[in-house]
Amino acid sequence: MQIEEALTKQYGPLLSVAQLAKVLDRSAEGLRISLRTDSDWSKSINAAKLKLGRRVYFRTAEIALVLSGK
């Protein structure tokens, strides 16, 4: 759980699109475009999506699992 601990310590329990893009070393707009595709990677990232009003966040714990390959 080292990835989860590091991400939670730096960003908290939820990641914004900009923060997730920074973690993945992508631009925010490039990340939005790639999350619209129908691939296994985008499905796993979109499973961690949480909408609060008009804002989109991603659960840090689930993103850490995706990044660790589990």
Phi, psi and omega in degrees: 000023181294322179295314180298316180298317181293316180293318180295321180295321183277320188245341183096190185286343180232140177253135172280172179298318180296319179292318177296320177298321178295318179298320182272001180058050178229166172280155181297319180291322177296323177294317179301317180294316182290335178284346177278346181285165181255078179231165179298320181297312182293326177296320180290323177289317180294337177294337180269003184286143177221123178259127174241101187068236178264355182270148180245129177232165177232136181290124185298320182297319180288325176294322178298322177294320179295316181292329179279351176087018181264000000 
